[in-house]
Amino acid sequence: MAKLGFFTQRPHPDQTRNKEGGMAFQIPDPALRLLSMLGSSFFNEPKYYELTVAGDLSESAGLIISTAQEIAQSEHPRDLLLLAHWARSAMRIRTTPQILLAIAANDEKTKPFVRQYCPRIIQRADEVRQVFAAYDFLFGRPFPNCLKRGLADALTQFDEYALLKYNTKRHPTFRDVLLMIDRRQDYPVQQALFEYLVNQKVIEPEKTPVLAAQKALLDKTEFDDDAKRLATTARATWEMLVSHFGNRTEVWEFLIPQMGYMALLRNLRNLQQAGISWEATERVARRLADPEEVARSKQLPFRFYTAYLTVQGDEFGFAFSYRFMEALIEALEHSLAQVPHLPGKTAICCDNSGSMAQKISRKSEVSCADVANLLGAMAHRICDEALVIAFATDAVTVDLPASDDLIAKAEAIKMTETNGWATHGWKCIQLLIDQNIFVDRILLLSDMQCYDSHWERENSVNARLNAYRRRINSECYLHSIDLQGYGLSQTPTDDPRVNLLSGFSENILSYILTFEAATPPDTPLPTLETLRQQW
C-alpha cells in the first residue's frame, strides 16, 4: 500500500521554494502578502537575492506594484489604502506608501478612497511630489480627479516653511503639482505663495514672511545678531546656514535648538568636528534623551544605532563621544515606552546568516542582521522571560543580562558564533525540542530565506514547528517578522497560530499581543483584521 502512495503525505497546495531553494509557502491573499512585505520595504532598494539595475524596477518593487494592483481588484479594495496608511504612520516607511497611493488613484475600485486617504498618507511636503512622480511614471497623464483633489487637500496641511523647504528644481516641482490641480476648487495655497512657487515672483512680501527672511538672510555676509534673527524667522535649515556662513562652531551651536530631531541625530559627527563646547554638547545630549522629543520624532530604532556607530570612538575626545552614546542609548530605551509587555516565555530567533549582511538601503551602513539583532534586543527587554537565539549555520543561545542596555544586547547577539553563513532557521526550533524548553511563542526575525543544507532529509521551519507543537506546546505561536519582504512565508497562511508581519519599527512588536488576545484562542483575529479596524 505504501508503494502506491496511500500513506504518503501530500504537500500543502501553497508549498513552493524560496530564493535559497528551501521550503516556503505562497501567500494567496494579496493584502496579507503585502502586509508581510510592506513594513520593511524601502522601495526599489538592493536586496541580497536580487540584481538591481540603475533606472529599472527591482523584482521586489515589481512584486509590490503587482500585489497592490491585485488588492485594488479584490473584495477588499480599501485594504490597499489602509495598508499604505499603516506603513507610513506606524512603520514609518516613506516612499512605498506614496507608490501605493498612486496605484490606488488609477483603479476604479480604489478611487473612491483616494481623497480621504491622501492627507493621511502624505505626511511631509515632498511626498506630494513623490505621489505626482509615481503616478506620472506608472500611468502617465492625465491625472484623475480623485488624485488632483487629494493632493490639493494634502497641500493644505503644509505651511509656507514646509513648502519652501522642499521646493527644489528637480522635477516634478511644486509648480508642476500646482498647475495640475484644478484651481477653480480646492485650491491649496494662498496667491502670494502660488506666484513664487509657480512663477518665481514675490508679489506681497508681507504675506510670505519666511521667504522674505530667507532672501534677506542670504544677503548677509556676517553671522551677526541680525543674521541670527533672520535665521530664526526663516527657520533656516542647517544646510542653508552652513553653506552660506561656513562650517563654524558659532553656526552649529546656534543650530542646536533650531534643528529638528532627525537633523540633530544625523549631524552628531558634524557637531563634533565643528568643535562645539561642552555646554553645547550637554544641550544636544539632553535633546536626544528627552522622552517627549523621542516620542515626537518617530525614529526607526536603527537610526539611533546608526548615530551611535557614527560617534563611537575617541576621535573627537572620549568624553564628548561617550556623552552622545549615553544619550542615544537612553533615547532607544524611551522608544519602547508605548510597546506592551509580553507575558510568559518567548523564544527570540535572530537571523545572522550571510544574506542578512545586506545593507537595508544604498545609503545605509546598517545591515538587515543589525536590525534583527536590535529588534531582538528590544523584544528581550519587554518580555517576562525570554530565550534569545542567534542563528545562521547553527542556532546558539545568547546570554543577555537584564542590566545590559539595548545596544549592548544587540552587539552580544551579533558577536555570537553561529559557525557559518547558512540560514538554518529550523535549528532554532530543534534546539527548543532537544532541550525540552517550553515557550508560549516564537519570534522569528529574518529575511525568511531559511533552508536545510541536507536535502536527503530536508528540515524546515514549518516541519520543526509542527514537531514542537506535537511534543512540547500544542498552543505555541509563531510571529514571523520579515525583514526583506520577498513575498513568501515559512509556514502555510492557514495556520491560525502564525502571525505574518514585516517591519523595521519597534511598533511591530505591539501586534504580538493583539494577535494572541483574539477569541476564541484557536482562531486568532488576523493582524489584517486589526489593521482594518485601526486604519
PANUTOR-365374 format. One record per residue: residue in three letters; x, y, z of N, C-alpha, C in turn. Coordinates in steps of 0.02 Angstrom, whole numbers, plus 32768, in hexadecimal, padded with zeros to 4 digits. Layout:
residues N
ALAXYZXYZXYZ...
***
This chain:
residues 535
MET802A7FC48000800080008000802C803F8000ALA8062803C8028808F8077802980AD80847FE6LYS80B8804C7FBF80D580557F7D80A5807A7F4FLEU806580757F5D803380987F34802A80E17F4BGLY804C80F37F81804A81397F98800F81487FC5PHE7FEB81137FDF7FB0812180077FC281438049PHE8000813880628014815480A28046818E8099THR804F81A3805C807C81DB804E8058821D805DGLN807982478085805A82888096805D82B68059ARG802482D08048802182FC800E803983428021PRO805E83627FF5807683A68004803C83D78009HIS8045840A80308013843F8036800B84617FF2PRO7FCE84737FDE7FC484917F9B7FEC84D27F90ASP7FFE84F57FC6802385347FBF806F852A7FC4GLN808584EC7FCB80CC84DE7FD480F484F17F96THR812D85117FA1815985267F6A81A185277F83ARG81CD85487F5F8213854E7F72822785977F75ASN824F85A97FA6826685EE7FAC82A685F97F83LYS82C586327F8B82FF86447F63833B86157F6FGLU833D85F57FA9837285C77FB98360857F7FA8GLY832485747F8D830E85317F7E82EF850C7FB8GLY82E885307FF182CA8511802C827E85118029MET825F84E88054821684E3805581F88526806BALA81C7853D804681A3857B8055815B8572803EPHE813385A6804A80ED85A3803980D785E4801AGLN80B085DF7FE58093861A7FC7805F86387FF6ILE805286797FED8020869C80157FE886B17FE5PRO7FB386897FE17F7F86957FAF7F5B86D87FB7ASP7F4D86EC7FF47F29872B80007F5887657FF1PRO7F4A878F7FC07F7987C47FAE7F8387F87FE6ALA7F4F8804800E7F57883580447F868819807ALEU7F8087D9808A7FAD87BB80BA7FF487B7809EARG7FFA87AA805D803C87A9803D805C87EE8042LEU803688228034805288668038806588778080LEU803C886080B0804B886B80F7808E884C810ASER809D881280EC80DB87F080FC8118880F80DAMET810D883F80AE8143885F8089814B88A9809BLEU811488CA80A88111891380A78138893580E0GLY81358918811C815389398156819F893E8152SER81BD891481288206891581208219892480D8SER81EE894A80B681F88956806F820F899E8062PHE825089A68059826A89E5803E826989DC7FF2PHE823E8A007FD0822D89F17F8B826989F27F5CASN826F89BB7F3682A189B47F0182E989B87F1AGLU82F389A47F59833889A07F738355895A7F65PRO839789557F6083B689147F5183A788E17F87LYS83A288A27F72839A886B7FA083CB88347F8FTYR83DA880A7FC0840F87D87FB8840287A97F7ETYR83C487957F7683B287637F43839A87817F02GLU83A287C27EF9838A87E37EBC83C0880F7E9ELEU83C3880F7E5D83EF883C7E3883C7887A7E24THR83DB88B37E3E83B988F17E2F83E2891B7DFEVAL83C4892B7DC683E589547D9383CE899C7D9AALA83FD89CA7D9B83EC8A117DA483B98A277D70GLY83848A477D88834F8A5F7D5B83178A2F7D4FASP832189EF7D6382ED89BC7D5B82CD89AB7D9ELEU8291898F7D9A827089787DD6828A89327DE8SER829889287E2882AF88E77E3F827588B57E3FGLU828688767E48825388427E4B8223884E7E85SER823D88627EBF8213886F7EF981E688AC7EEEALA820188DF7ECD81D8891A7EBE819F89077E90GLY81AE88DD7E5E817A88C57E318146889C7E55LEU815C88747E86812C884C7EAE810088777ED9ILE811C88AC7EF580F488DC7F1D80BD88FA7EF0ILE80D0890F7EB480A0892F7E87806988FD7E72SER807D88C17E5D804C88907E46801E887A7E7FTHR803A88737EBB801188607EF57FE088987F06ALA7FF688D67F027FC9890F7F0E7F9089107EDCGLN7F9F89037E9D7F6B89027E697F3B88C87E75GLU7F5588917E8F7F2B88577E9F7EFA88697ED7ILE7F13888C7F0A7EE788A17F417EB188D07F27ALA7EC488FE7EFC7E93892E7EE17E5A890C7EBEGLN7E6688D17EA27E3388AC7E7E7E1088777EA9SER7E2188747EE97E0788407F167DC488557F34GLU7DAB882B7F607D6C88397F837D7588707FB8HIS7DB4887E7FCA7DC288B17FFD7DF288E57FE1PRO7DDC890E7FB17E0A893D7F917E2689727FC1ARG7E0089837FF67E1889B580257E57899E804AASP7E63895C804B7E9F8942806C7EDE89638051LEU7EDE897380117F1A89927FF37F2A89D48014LEU7EF689FD80207F018A3F803E7F118A398088LEU7EEE8A0D80AC7EFA8A0880F47F3F89EA8102LEU7F5689BD80D77F9A89A280E07FCF89D880D2ALA7FC18A0280A17FEF8A3A80937FF08A6A80CFHIS7FB68A7880EB7FB18AA481267FD68A858161TRP7FCD8A44816C7FEF8A2181A3803B8A24819AALA80518A16815D80998A16815080B88A5B815CARG80948A8F814780AF8AD3814F80AE8AE98197SER80788ADB81BB80708AF581FF808E8AC98235ALA80818A88823280988A5B826680DE8A3F8258MET80EB8A2E8219812C8A108207815F8A4581F1ARG81488A8381E681748ABB81D4819A8AB18193ILE81788A91816481938A888121817A8AC280F7ARG81A58AE380D181918B2080AE817D8B158065THR81A98AF8803D819E8AF87FF581698AC57FDETHR816E8A887FF681418A537FDE80F78A667FE7PRO80E28A838020809B8A96802580858AC87FEFGLN80B38AF37FD980A18B237FA580978AFF7F62ILE80BE8ACB7F5680B58AA27F1A80708A817F1CLEU805E8A667F55801D8A447F5C7FE48A767F52LEU7FED8AB37F6A7FB98AE67F617FB08AF57F16ALA7FE78AFA7EF27FE38B067EAA7FBF8ACD7E86ILE7FCE8A8F7E9A7FAD8A557E7C7F628A567E8AALA7F508A687EC77F098A6B7ED97EE48A9F7EAFALA7F068AD57E9D7EE68B0A7E767ED78AF57E2EASN7EF38ABC7E1A7EEA8AA67DD57EB68A6F7DCDASP7E9A8A577E047E6A8A1F7E007E258A367E16GLU7DF38A237DF07DAE8A3A7DFC7D958A257E41LYS7DAB89EB7E5A7D9289D27E9A7DB289F67ED6THR7DED8A137ECB7E0E8A357F027E0A8A827EFDLYS7DF78A9B7EC47DF18AE47EBB7DC58B057EEFPRO7D8C8AE77F047D618B097F357D828B167F78PHE7DBA8AF37F877DDB8AFB7FC87E188B297FC5VAL7E2C8B3C7F897E6B8B607F817E6B8BA47FA3ARG7E378BCB7F987E368C0E7FB57E378C0B8002GLN7E138BDA801D7E108BD280667E558BC18083TYR7E7B8B97805F7EBB8B80807B7EF78BAB8068CYS7EF18BD580367F2B8BFE80227F4A8C25805CPRO7F238C4C80827F428C7280B87F5C8C4780F1ARG7F458C0980F57F5C8BDC812A7F9F8BBC8117ILE7FA68BA980D97FE28B8780C2801A8BB980B3ILE80088BF38097803A8C27808880458C4F80C8GLN807F8C4780E7808D8C66812880C88C978126ARG80E78C9D80EC811D8CCD80E381148CED809FALA81248D2D809981138D52805C81318D33801DASP816E8D188021818C8CFC7FE581698CBD7FCEGLU813F8C9E7FF9811B8C627FE580E38C727FB3VAL80CD8CB07FB2809E8CC57F7D80BF8CBC7F39ARG80FD8CD17F3481228CCA7EF581318C817EE6GLN813C8C587F1981498C117F0E810C8BEF7EEFVAL80D18BFD7F0A80948BDE7EEF808A8BF47EA7PHE80948C347E9A808E8C4E7E5680BE8C297E27ALA80FD8C227E3D812F8C017E14811E8BB77E09ALA81068B967E3E80F68B4F7E3980BD8B447E07TYR80898B6D7E0B80508B647DDC80668B727D95ASP808D8BA67D8C80A48BB87D4980D08B817D2BPHE80FB8B637D5581278B2E7D3E81008AEE7D2DLEU80D18ADC7D5880AE8A9C7D5080768A9F7D1CPHE80538AD97D1980168ADB7CF080128B157CBFGLY803E8B477CC7803C8B807C9A80028BAE7CA8ARG7FF88BDD7C7C7FC38C0F7C857F898C027C56PRO7F4E8C1D7C647F3C8C4D7C987F348C2D7CDDPHE7F348C587D107F2A8C407D557EE08C3C7D65PRO7ECA8C097D897E838C037D9B7E6F8C397DCEASN7E2F8C4A7DCE7E168C7E7DFB7E228C6D7E44CYS7E1A8C2D7E567E238C1A7E9C7E6A8C2B7EB4LEU7E9B8C237E887EE08C337E9B7EEB8C7E7E9DLYS7ECF8CA27E6C7ED58CEB7E6D7EBA8D087EAFARG7E7F8CF27EC27E608D0D7EFE7E838CF37F3DGLY7E998CB57F3B7EBD8C9A7F747EFF8CBD7F81LEU7F248CCB7F4C7F638CEF7F537F578D377F6AALA7F218D557F527F0F8D997F687F018D987FB3ASP7EDB8D677FCA7ECC8D6180127F0D8D57803AALA7F398D2E80207F788D2180437FA28D608048LEU7FA38D8880137FCC8DC580147FB58DF78049THR7F758DF6805A7F5C8E25808C7F798E1780D2GLN7F978DDC80DC7FB58DCB811D7FF78DF08128PHE80158E0A80F380598E2380F8805B8E6F80F3ASP80838E8C8120808A8ED5812180BF8EEC80EFGLU80C98F2D80EE80FA8F4B80C0813F8F2D80CATYR81548F23810881978F088115819E8EC280F7ALA816D8E96810381728E5180EB81768E4E809FLEU814E8E78807E814F8E78803481918E948019LEU81AB8EC7803981EA8EE4802282258EB48030LYS82218E90806882578E62807982618E2C8044TYR82298E158027822D8DDF7FF682208DF87FAFASN82298E397FA582208E567F6282638E577F3DTHR82728E207F1B82B08E1C7EF582A18E207EAALYS82D58E227E8282CC8E277E3982C48DE27E19ARG82CB8DAE7E4082C58D6B7E24827B8D5B7E16HIS826F8D417DDB822A8D327DC682148CEF7DE3PRO81D28CEB7DF481A08D207DEF81A78D537E28THR819D8D927E1881A18DC87E48815B8DD77E63PHE81588E027E9681178E187EAE80F28E3F7E77ARG81188E5E7E4B80F88E807E1180D18E4D7DE8ASP80F08E137DDB80CE8DDF7DB4808E8DC87DD8VAL80938DC07E1980598DA87E3F80228DDC7E3FLEU80338E1B7E4C80008E507E517FDE8E5D7E0ELEU80038E577DD87FE48E617D977FB68E267D84MET7FC38DEC7DA17F998DB27D937F578DB77DB9ILE7F588DD67DF47F1C8DDA7E1E7EEA8E0A7DFFASP7EAB8DF87E027E758E237DE87E6F8E607E16ARG7E808E9C7DFC7E828ED77E267E3D8EF47E33ARG7E0A8ED87E157DC68EF37E217DA88EDA7E61GLN7DC58EA67E7E7DAC8E8B7EBD7DE58E6A7EE3ASP7DDD8E687F257E0E8E467F507E548E627F49TYR7E5A8EA47F3C7E9D8EBD7F2F7EC48EC17F71PRO7F018EA67F747F218E987FB47F508ECD7FD0VAL7F668EFE7FA87F968F2F7FC27F7E8F757FB2GLN7F958FA47FDB7F838FEA7FD07FA590047F90GLN7F89903A7F757F9F90547F357FE8906A7F35ALA7FFE90897F6C804490A17F6E807590677F6BLEU806690317F8E80928FF77F8E808E8FD37F4APHE80528FD17F2D804A8FB47EEB80768FD87EB8GLU8077901A7EB9809E90407E8980E890317E8ETYR80FF90247ECC814690147ED381558FCD7EBCLEU812C8F9E7ED281388F577EC181318F4A7E76VAL81028F6D7E5680F48F607E10811B8F8F7DE1ASN811E8FCF7DF4813C90017DC6817C90217DE1GLN8191900C7E1C81CE90287E3B81C990737E45LYS818C908C7E55818190D37E60816E90DF7EA9VAL818A91147EC6817791297F09814A91667F01ILE8108915D7F0C80D991947EFF80C491B77F3EGLU80C191937F7780AE91B17FB780DA91947FEDPRO811591B27FF88145919680298128918B806EGLU80F991B7808380DD91B080C680B3917180CELYS809D9154809780749117809A809F90D88094THR80DE90E18086810D90A98085814A90BB80B0PRO814090C080F2817690D7811E81B290A88121VAL81A79068811A81DF9039811C820B904380DELEU81EC904B80A582119057806882379099806CALA821790CD80858237910E808B8274910A80B9ALA826D90E680F182A590DF812082DE90B78100GLN82CD908280DA8301905A80B9832990848088LYS830590AD8061832990D780308354910A8052ALA833C912880898364915980AE83A0913780CELEU839690FB80E783CD90D68107840590C880D5LEU83F390B68099842690A68067844B90E3804DASP8432911E805E8455915C804D8489916E8082LYS8486914D80BB84B5915B80F284F8913980E4THR852D915A80F98570913E80F2858D91298135GLU85739145816B858B913581AE8555911381D7PHE856890E18200853790BE8229853090E4826BASP851391208267850B914B82A184C5914282BFASP84B3916C82EF8472916683118438916E82E0ASP8440919B82AF840C91A4827E840391668253ALA843B9146824184389108821A841590D18242LYS842390CF82838403909C82AD83B890A982B3ARG83A590E882B7835E90F882B9833B90E38279LEU835B90F28241833E90DF8201833C909281F9ALA83719071821283739027820D833A90088235THR832A9026826E82F3900C829782B090168273THR82A6905282588268906082338262903481F5ALA8299902B81D3829B9003819682978FB881A4ARG82A18FA681E482A58F5F81F782D88F3C81C9ALA83118F5D81C483458F478196835F8F0281A8THR83688ED8817683828E95818183CD8E98818DTRP83E88E6181A984308E6081B484568E648172GLU843A8E46813D845C8E4980FD84638E9180E4MET842D8EB880ED842F8EFE80D784638F2680FDLEU84638F1F813F84908F48816884D98F34815FVAL84E78EF3815F852C8EDC815985498EEC8114SER85208EE380E085398EF2809D85458F3D8093HIS851C8F6780B485238FAF80AA85568FCF80D9PHE85578FB9811885838FDA814985BF8FAF815DGLY85C38F73814385FD8F49815085F38F188189ASN861E8EE68189861B8EB081BB863D8EC681FBARG861C8EF5821E863B8F15825886198F008299THR863D8F0382CF86238EF0831185E68F198322GLU85EA8F5B831885B48F88832A85738F768304VAL857A8F6482C5853F8F53829D851F8F1382B8TRP85488EE082C5852D8EA082DD850E8EA78322GLU852D8ECE834E85108ED6839184CE8EFC838EPHE84C78F2B836084878F4D835584528F1C833DLEU84668EEC831584378EBD82F6841A8E8A8327ILE843C8E7D835E84288E46838B83DF8E4B83A0PRO83C68E8483B8837E8E8583C983508E8D838DGLN836C8E9F835383448EAB831783368E6C82EFMET83658E3D82F0835F8E0282C683288DD382DEGLY83088DB282AE82DB8D7C82C083018D4182DCTYR82DE8D1382FC82FF8CDB831E83258CB082ECMET83078CA282B283288C78828183698C998268ALA83668CDA825C83A18CFF824683D88CFD827BLEU83C48D0482BA83F48D0182F184158CBC82F4LEU83ED8C8882EC84058C4482EE84398C3682B8ARG842D8C53827D84598C47824484968C748242ASN84998CA5826F84D08CD5826C84FE8CD382A9LEU84FC8C9D82CE85268C99830A85708C9D82F9ARG85858C7C82C585CC8C8082B185DE8CC7829AASN85B18CE6827485BE8D2C825F85C58D5A829CLEU859B8D4F82CE859F8D77830B85E18D6B832EGLN85F78D2D833186378D1D835086718D3E8329GLN866F8D3882E786A48D5382BD86A78D9F82C1ALA866E8DBE82CE866C8E0782D386898E218315GLY86978DF3834386B58E06838286878E2A83B2ILE86488E1383B686198E3483E486308E2B842CSER861B8E588458862F8E58849D860F8E1E84C4TRP86298E128500860A8DDE852A85C38DF1853DGLU85B78E31854985738E48855985438E3A851FALA855A8E4684E185318E3884A685278DED849FTHR855B8DC684AE85558D7D84AB851F8D6584DAGLU851D8D82851584E98D70854684A38D81852CARG849D8DB9850A845B8DCC84EE84458D9984BAVAL84748D84849184658D51845E844F8D118480ALA84758CFA84B284678CBB84D484238CBD84F6ARG84138CF6851583D18CFB853683988CF78505ARG83A18D1584CA836D8D10849783668CC8847ELEU839E8CA88471839C8C64845883788C358488ALA83828C3E84C983678C1084FB83248C268517ASP83098C5C84FF82C98C75851982908C468502PRO826B8C28853182368BF9851D82028C1684EFGLU81EF8C5484F981BC8C7384CF81D78C7F8488GLU82168C94848382338C9E8441823A8C5B841CVAL824D8C28844082548BE5842282108BCF8407ALA81DB8BD7842F81988BC2841A81818BE983DDARG818D8C2A83DD81778C5483A4819F8C458365SER81DD8C32836D82098C29833281F78BEB8309LYS81DB8BB8832881C58B7B830681FE8B5D82DCGLN82388B5682FB82718B3A82D8826E8AED82D8LEU82858ACF82A2828F8A8782A182CA8A7782CFPRO82C78A3F82F482FD8A30832483438A308307PHE83498A1882C8838D8A1582AC83AB8A5A82A0ARG83828A8F82A0839E8AD2829983C98AE382D6PHE83B28ACF831183DA8ADC834D841A8AB2834BTYR84148A758333844F8A49832E84818A6582FCTHR84698A7F82C484958A9D829284BA8AD882AFALA84968B0382D484B58B3D82F384E98B278327TYR84D98AF3834B85078AD7837E85488AC1835ELEU85448A9D832685808A86830385A98AC182E9THR85858AF682D585A78B3182B885D38B5482EBVAL85BC8B59832985E18B7F835C860D8B538387GLN860B8B11837C86328AE383A4867D8AEF839BGLY86A28AEB83D086EA8AF683CB86FE8B3883EAASP873E8B4483EC87588B80840D87788BB183DDGLU87638BAF839E87818BDB836C877B8C24837FPHE87428C36839F87378C7B83B187368C8483FDGLY87538C54842187548C58846A87238C268487PHE873D8BFC84B487138BC784D086D78BE284F5ALA86DF8C18851A86A88C338542866D8C488515PHE867D8C6A84DE86498C8084B086258C458491SER864C8C148478862E8BDA845986038BB3848ATYR861E8BA984C685FA8B8384F985B88BA5850BARG85B88BE7850F857A8C0B852385458C0184EEPHE85588C0484AE85278BF88478850F8BB08479MET853D8B818482852B8B3A848384FB8B2B84BCGLU85088B4884F584DE8B40853084978B598522ALA84928B94850184518BB184F1842B8B8784BELEU844F8B6B848D84308B42845A84148B018477ILE84398AE384A684208AA784C883E08AB784EEGLU83E08AEF850F83A48B048535836A8B118506ALA83778B3084CD83428B3D849C83248AFD8482LEU834E8ACC847583378A8B845C830A8A698490GLU831B8A6F84CF82F18A53850482AD8A778505HIS82AD8AB984FE826E8ADE84FE82418ACA84C4SER825E8AB5848C82368AA48452820A8A66845FLEU82188A41849381F08A0684A481B68A1684D3ALA81AE8A5584E4817E8A68851881378A51850AGLN81228A5184CB80DD8A4184BA80D489F984A3VAL810889D084A68103898A849080EE896084CCPRO80B7893984C7809F8913850080CE88DA8514HIS80CB88CA855580F48895857180DB8851855ALEU81088821855080F487DE853A80F887AE8575PRO80BF8791858880BF876085BF80D8871C85A8GLY80E586F085D780FB86AC85C6814386AB85AELYS8153867785888198866D8571819A86718524THR81CB8695850B81D286A184C38217868B84AAALA821786658474825686568451825F86898419ILE829786AD841B82A486E383EB82DD86CC83BECYS82CF86C1837E82FF86A3834F831686D9831ECYS835786E983208373871F82F783A0870282C0ASP838E8711828383B286F8824883F2871F823DASN842B86FD8241846C871C8234849186F881FBSER846A86DF81CB848686BA819284A686EA8160GLY84C586CF812D84E886F780FB84BC872980D8SER847F871480C68453874280A1843D877D80CCMET843F8774810E842A87AA813B846087DF8143ALA849B87D3812584CF8807812584BE883F80F3GLN848B883480CA84758867809A846188A880BDLYS847A88E080A58466892180C1841D892E80B1ILE83FB895180DE83B3895C80D583A3898F809ESER83D589B7808B83CC89E58052841189F78037ARG84118A177FFD84518A297FDD847A8A588009LYS845A8A84802F847D8AB78054848A8AA4809DSER84728A6980B284768A5680F884B38A2B8105GLU84CF8A30814185048A03815884E889CC8185VAL84A689CD818F8486899C81BA846F89608190SER847C892481A8846888E88183842588CD819DCYS8408889F817783CA887F818D83D6885A81CEALA8411883B81D684218818821584248849824FASP843E88858244843F88B8827983F888C88290VAL83CA88CE8260838588DC8271836688A18298ALA837488648281835A882982A38373882682EBASN83B3883382F583D18830833783B788678365LEU83AD88A38349839488DA8371834B88CE8385LEU832188B8835682DC88A8836682D9886D8397GLY8308883E838F830B880683BE831C881E8404ALA834A884D8409835C886A844A8320888F8469MET82FB88B3843F82C188D88457828A88A7846EALA8281887184488251883F845C8264881F849EHIS82A5881384A782BE87F784E682AE88258520ARG82B28865851582A48896854A825B88948562ILE822D8886853581E5888B854881C78847855CCYS81F08813856181D687D1857181DC87C285BCASP81AA879E85D681AF8784861A81EB8756861EGLU81F0872885EE822786F885EB823686EC85A1ALA827586ED8590828786E6854982C586BB8541LEU82C78697850A8301867184F58315868B84B0VAL835086A984AB836786C5846C839486938449ILE83868688840883AD865983E083C7867D83A2ALA8408867D8398842586968359842F8659832CPHE841E866282EC8427862982BF8442863D827CALA8466860E825E847D86108219848485C68205THR84C285AC820184C9856481F684B2853D8233ASP84C38556826F84AC853982AD847F856A82D2ALA845B8550830384328579832F845185778375VAL845E85B18392848285B583D1845E85E58400THR845385D0843E843385FD846F846486338484VAL8448866D8494847086A884A6845C86BE84ECASP848D86C38518848086DB855C84808727855CLEU84478744856C8440878D856D842C87A485B3PRO845B87BE85DA844A87D8861C8415880E8618ALA83E6880D864783AF883E864783C98885864ESER8403888C866E841E88CF867A843E88EF863CASP844D88C7860A846E88E285CE843F891185A9ASP845B8946858B84328972856284228951851FLEU83F5896E84F983DC894F84BC841389468487ILE843F897684828474896F845084A6893A8465ALA84B4893484A584E088FF84BD84C188BA84B0LYS848088B584B9845D887784AB846288658460ALA8454889784368457888C83ED849D887783D8GLU84D0889783F48515888683E38527883F83FAALA850C882B8434851987E7844D84FC87B3841EILE84C087C0840484A1879283D484CC878F8395LYS84E187CA837E850987CE8341854B87A78347MET856A87A9838185AC878A838B85A8873F839ATHR856D8723839F856586DC83AE857E86B38372GLU85A68681837F85C28656834A858E86238335THR8577862A82F6854385FD82DC855F85CE82A6ASN85A285CD829F85C5859A827785B28598822EGLY85B185D2820D85A485D281C68570860581B1TRP855C8601817185318635815484EF861A813AALA84E185DA814584A285BD812D846785D98154THR842A85C9813E83EE85E3815F83C485A98178HIS83DD858881AD83BC854E81C8838C85638201GLY8358858781EF8329859E8221830785668247TRP82FF852C822682DE84F38247830584DB8285LYS834684E88286836E84D282BF835C84F68300CYS833F853282FB83298556833782F3852D835AILE82C485148333828D84EE835182A584A98366GLN82D3848C834082F0844C8354831484528397LEU8335848A83A28357849683E283248494841BLEU82EA84B3841182B684B28444829E846B8451ILE82978444841B828183FF842182B683D58447ASP82F583DB8431832B83B3844F833383C18499GLN8329840084AC8333841284F382F184158519ASN82BB83FF84F9827983FB85198266843E853AILE826E84748513825F84B7852D821884CB851APHE81F084DC854B81AB84F2853F81AB853E8534VAL818F855384FC8185859B84EF813D85A684D8ASP812485E184E780E185F284D180DF86098488ARG811886248473811B863F842F8162863E8415ILE8168863B83D481A9864183B281A6867E8386LEU81D786A9838D81DE86E68364821786DC8334LEU820886DB82F3823B86CF82BF82488710829ALEU8286872A82A0829C8768828082CD87558249SER82B68758820A82DE873B81D482C987568190ASP82F18747815C82DB8755811882B2871C80FCMET82A686E98125827B86AF81168295868480DCGLN82D6868580D282F38659809F8314861D80BFCYS82EF860080EF830985C781158308858780EATYR8338855C80F7833D851D80D2836584EB80FBASP836B84AF80E08393847B80FF83C8846480CDSER8405846180E2843C844E80B5843B840380A5HIS841683DB80CC8414839380C283D48381809CTRP83D9837E805B839D83758032837D8330803BGLU83A682FD804B838982BA804F835C82B2808CARG836282DE80BD833682DD80F7832283258109GLU8305834580DA82F8838C80E082CD839E811DASN82E583CE814282BF83EB817982A884318165SER8277844B8188825E848E817A824284AC81BAVAL823984EC81BA821A850E81F381D584F18200ASN81AE84E681CA816A84CD81D2816A848681F0ALA8195845A81D78198841681F181AC8414823AARG81DE843C824C81F4843D829281C1845D82C0LEU819D849082A7816884AF82CF8131847C82DEASN811D845682AD80EB842282B7810383EE82E9ALA814383DC82E4816083AB8313816183C8835ATYR8173840783608174842783A3812E842783C2ARG80FD8437839980B9843783B380A283F183C8ARG80B683BF83A480A3837A83B680C4836583F7ARG8102837984018129835E8439812883898478ILE812383CB8470812D83F784AA80F3842784B7ASN80E0844F848880AA84808493807E84858455SER80448467845880178465841F7FFA84A9840EGLU800084D8843D7FE3851A8433801785508425CYS8052853C84138088856C8407807A859783C9TYR808485D883D0807D8607839880C086118375LEU80BC861F833580F68637830F80E7867C82F4HIS810F86AD8308810A86F182ED814486FB82BESER813586FE827E816787008249816E87488230ILE81A78768824181B387AE822D81E687AE81F4ASP81CD87BB81B881F687B9817C821B87FC8175LEU825D87F8816E82878834816B82A188438125GLN8288881E80F3829B882D80AE8260882C807EGLY822C8809808D81EF880D806681F387F08021TYR820387AE801C8203878D7FDB81BF87707FC9GLY818E87757FF6814987627FE58137871A7FF0LEU816086F48016815186AF8026815286A68072SER8135866F808A8131866180D18156862080E0GLN816C8618811E818C85DA8134815985A58149THR811A85B9815080E5858B816480A785998139PRO8078856A8136803B85778110801285AF8133THR7FF085D7810B7FCB860F81277F8A85F98148ASP7F7685B981407F3A85A281617F48858781A7ASP7F86858E81BF7F96857C82047F7D85B48231PRO7F4B85A7825D7F2D85DD82837F5985FA82BAARG7F9285DA82C77FBE85F382FC8000860F82DFVAL7FFD862182A080378642828080238688826CASN804B86B88281803F86FF82768073871A8246LEU805F872A8208808E874481D68092879081DALEU80CF87A981E480DA87F181EC8119880581C6SER8124884681C28163886081A7816D88A581C7GLY81AC88B881D081B688FB81EB81FA8905820BPHE8213894382048250895882258242897E8266SER8203898C827481EF89B582AD81E1898B82EBGLU81EF89A7832581DE898583648193897A836AASN816B89A283458122899B8349810B89578331ILE813389358309811F88F382F0811688C2832ALEU813A88CE8361813488A1839B80F188A883BDSER80CF88E083B2808D88EC83D1805888BC83B6TYR806388A1837A80318876835B8034882E8373ILE8064881F839E806A87DB83BA802F87CD83E8LEU802687F7841A7FEF87EC844A7FAB87F78429THR7FA6882583FB7F67883083D87F5187F083B5PHE7F7F87CF83967F70879083737F5C875A83A4GLU7F82875483DB7F76871E840A7F3787298435ALA7F218767843B7EE8877784667EA587688445ALA7EA6875384077E68874483E37E4487098402THR7E00870983F97DD886D184127DAC86B783DAPRO7D9E867583D77DBA864184037E04863783F5PRO7E29861B84257E728618841F7E8C85EE83E5ASP7E6485BE83CD7E7E859483977E7485B38352THR7E5385EB834F7E4C860F830F7E588659831BPRO7E97866D83257EA686B383367E9086E382FFLEU7E7E871F83147E6D875382E57EAB876582BDPRO7EAA875F827B7EE6877082547EFA87B9825ETHR7F3A87C4825A7F53880982607F338836822CLEU7F26881B81F27F06884281BD7EC2885D81D3GLU7E9C883581F67E5B884C820F7E6488848241THR7E97887F826B7EA688B4829B7EB688F58277LEU7EDE88F182427EEF892D821C7EB1894B81FBARG7E84892181E47E46893A81C67E1D896481F7GLN7E21895182377DFC8976826A7E2089B6827EGLN7E6389B5827C7E8A89EE82947E968A248260TRP7E9C8A1082207EB38A3F81EE7E7F8A4A81B7
***
